[in-house]
Amino acid sequence: MINTMRKHRLSIAVFIFAGFILSMVQIHVDNKILILERFIKGGGWLEIILIAFYGAVLASKMKEPSKTARWRAISWSVFTFVFFGQFLLGIIGFEKFLMTGELHLPVPALILSGPIYRGEVSFMTFLFISTVLLTGPAWCSHLCYFGAIDNLAAKGKSPSQGFHRKGKIKHITLLVIVLFTILFRFAGTGPFYALVGGIGIGVIGLIIIYFYSRKINMMAHCTLFCPVGTLVMYLKHINPFRMIIDSSCTQCGLCSGSCKYDALQMKNIAKGKPGLTCTYCGDCIATCHQGAIRYKLFGLSSYKSRNFYLFLTISMHVVFLALAKI
């Protein structure tokens, strides 16, 4: 019995923690956040059990490095399907699937430009900041609804040659979107035109995903275009988790083909750490035959550091899956 619990302690921890957080929401939040509670009195408790169990299953799969990439893609796709499914149901008139009954545009760039245009932060702002504080860049590898689409589009082995002038493109994109948002705000541009601008950003992102990410087998939207991804690239450093490449690395380059974020070019490997665009997704760990790529958290072992990171990211994924609505 004790050995069984030790073997599955990551799953047990996720089940208990996610279940506790969602139970607090069920008990203390007046607005019926959980979907089943909106349709069946007491249904929220059933939803909590089901989603917490899903998190436990996910933890049991992802703790094996060789299965991480596959199950991360599955869980990320599930999150995106549920998120946009609720969005579409809300559009056609089923308001119970909306957070407040008010429709907001689900475009990642608006997490940045929305508060600048309105002059005030939103629920989404706090949600985003919380992910950075707890898990660094996990927003860009586990939770972003556009990122999951980009990940699916970038199937196959990534090329060893990365993006040309990646840093310059990312910063120019960020600067242009921020400047246009400020211009819209101070020019008194009405909500309709701001909405059109937001839709335009989303459409451009989808075009990049469909035509460019699919072509080169790398996540071009997340790595080159998304301004939120650029912010995460720097903000992640306020979080104590790190991904490192230790001295046992032979610089064989096998890990490069598994990185969709262009963070494992040979120059990064030679420096002993992934590039700035690394999202700590962990897909590369299983490809390293030397075990040189690993998570680092203070003085903990790489095994404990990775398990703690999985605990946080999976728990957050499960909680957001239950709570994230438009």
N, C-alpha and C positions, 0 to 999 in steps of 0.2 A: 504493500500500500504506500509506504513512504517513498520507495524507489519510483513508483508510478507517478506520484505527485512531483517528485524532483524532475522527472522526465518531461512533465507537462506543466511545469510551474509558470512558464511564460504565458501559455494559454490560459491558465487559471488566473494569473494576475490581470490579463487583459479582460477576461470575463467579469471579474469582481470590480475592477476599476471603472470600466465602461458602464457596467450595470449600476454602480453607485452614482456616477455623474448623471446618468439619464434618470435615475430614480429621484434625485434631488430636483431635476427639472420637472418631472411629473408631479412631485409633491408641492413645490414652492412657486411655480410659475402659473399664474392665473390663466393666461392665454394657452389654449391647447396646442402645444407645439408638436407633439407626436401625432403622426397621421392617423393611426388606428384609433386614438382617443377621440378624434374628431368625428369618427363614424360609429364607434361602439363605446359606450360608457365602460371604462375600465380596460379598454383595448390597448391603452398605452403600456400597461404592465406586460401584456403578451408581446408587444413590439420590443420592449426592453430585453426580455429574455431571448427572443429570436435574434436580435441584432448583436447582443453580447455574445451569444453562442457563435454567431458568424465570425465575430472578432477572434474568438478562441480558436476556431478552425483555421482562420487566416494566419494566426500566430504559429500554429503547429506546422503549417506549410512553409512559411517564410523563414523560420529559424534555420532551415537547411539552405546554405548559400547557393547550392545548385538549383534551387527552386525559387529563389527570390525574384528573379527577373520575370518569370512566368506569372507568379501569383501577384506580384506588384502590378503587372499589366491588367490582370483580371480584376483585382480589387479597384484599381483606378478607373477601369471601364465601367464597373458596376456603379461607382460613385457618380460618374458623369451621366450614365443612363438614367439613374434615379433623379438626379438634379434637373436635367433637361426634360425628363418625362413629366415631372411636377410643373416645370415651367410651361410646357405645351398644354397641359391640362388646365393650368391657370388661364392661359390665353383664350382657350375656347369656352371659358365660363365657369369652370369648377373652382371657385374661389377658396374652397377648403384646402386646396393644395398650395396656396400662397401663404407666405409668412404673415402678412398684415392685410391682405386684400388689395394692396397696391403693387403694381407691376414695376420692376426694376430691370434694367438691361443687363443680362449676364455676359459682359465682356470684361476680361481680366484687366485691361488697361484702365477701365473706369474705377477700379479700386484706388488708383492714383489720381486720375483726372477728375473724378466725381467730387471728392472733397475740395479740390482746388476750385472747381467751378461754383460749387454751392457755398464755399466758405465755412464748411462745418464737416466734422467727421461723421461717419455712419457706422451702423452695426458691422458692416463688412470690413471697415477699417480696423476695428477692434479684433475681429476674427482673424484677419491677416496678421496683425501684429502679434497676436497670441501664438500663432504657429511659428513665427520667427523666433520668439523668445524661448519657446519650448523645444523646437526641433530644427532650428536653423532654416535650411532651404527646403524642408519637406513639402512646403506648399507647391514647389515646382516639380516634385516627383511623386506626389501621392494625392494631392487635393485639387489642383487647378483643373477646372472642367474643360478648358481648351487644351491644356497640356496632355490630357489623356488622348485626345483626338490626334494631336501631334505625335504622340508616342506610337499609336497604332499605324499612322501613316509612314513612320520611319522604320519600317520592318527591314530585316536583313542585316548583314554585317556592315558596320560603319566603315567608311574609307579611312585609311591611315592619314591622308592629307586633309587637314581641317579647313575651316572657313578662312578665307582671305580677309585680313583686316577686320576680324570679328569685333574687337574692342571698339574700333572707330564706328562701325555700323550701329552697335548697340547704344552707344552714347549719343550719337546723332538722332536715332529714333526716339530715345528718351527726351532729349532736348526739344525736338520738334513737337512732340505731343504735349509737353508741359507748356511750351510757349503758346501754342494754339489754344490750349485750355485757358491760360491767363488772358489771352486776347479776347476769347469768347466772354469771359467773366466781366472784364472792364469795358468791353464794347456794348454791354447790355444785351448780348445775343439771347433771344428767347429760348425757352425749354425745347421747343420743337426743333430748332436748328441744332441745339446741343445734342438732342436725341439722334438726329440724322448723322451728326459727326461721330457719335458713339457707335452707331450701326456701321458707319463707313470703316471705322477702325476694326470692328469685328469681321467685316467682310474681307478686308485686306488680309487679316490674319488667317482666315480660312483659305483664301487663295494661295497664300504662301505655303500653308500646310499641304493642300491638295497637289499643287504643281511642283513645289521645290523640295519639301521634306520627303515626299514619295520618291522623287527622282534621285536624291543623294543619300537616302537612308540615314538621315540625321535630323534632329528636331530643330529645324530652321526657325520656326515661329518662336519657340521658347528661347533659343540661343541667340538669335539675331534681332528679333522684332519686338517682343513683349517688354514694355517698360517696367512692369512689375518684376520680371525676371532679372532685369538689370539692377533694380533696387535690392532684390534678394541676394544678388551676387556680393554685395557689400554688407548689407545688414546681417547676413548669416554669421558674421564674425562676433556679434554680441552674444552668440550662443556658444557654450563651451565645447560642444562636439566638434571633432575634426576628422578628416579622412587623410591618412598618411600612406606613404610608400616607404617601407623601411629598407635597410641596407642589404637585405637578402635578395632584393630585386636584381635580376640579370639583364634588364632592359631588352627583353625579347620582343616586346611590343604586342603580345597577344591581347592584353587588356584593352588596347585602343579600339579594337573591333566591336567591343561590347558597350562602348560609351556613346550614347546618343546626344550628349551635351557638349561634345568636342572639348572635353576636359583632360583627355589622356593622350595628347600629342607627345612625341618623343622628348621634346624639350621639357614638358611637365614631368615626365617620368624621370628624366635625368636630374631634376631639381628635388625629387623625393616627395612631391605632393601634386595632386591633381590641380588643374587650372581653376581660375576663378568661377567658371561656369559649372563646376561640380555641384551636384545637388544631393550628395551623400545617398544616392539611391541604392548603392551596393551591388548593382548588376555585375560590376567588374570583378568582385571578390572571387567568385567561383572560377573565373578564367585564369587566375594567377596560380600557376603550379607551385610557386615558392611560398605562397601565403603571405606575400609582401604587402598587399594592400589591406588596410584594416582601419577600423574605427578607433578613435582615441578619445577618452574622457578622463581628464585628470590623471590619477595614478592607477586607474582600473585596468584590468587585463583587456585585451582586444575582444575576448569572448564576452565578458560582462558589459563592456562598452557597447558592443553591437546589440546584445540582448536588451539593454536599457533603451537604446535608440529604437529598436523594433517595438518595444512596449509602448513608448510614447507615440510613435507614428501610427501604429495600428489602432491604439486606443483613440487617438485623435480622429483617424479615419472613420472609425465606428460611430463616435459621437457626432461628427459632422454629417455622416450619412443619415442619421436620425433627425438632425436639427436643421441642416442647411436647406433653406427654401428661398425663393425669390420674394 
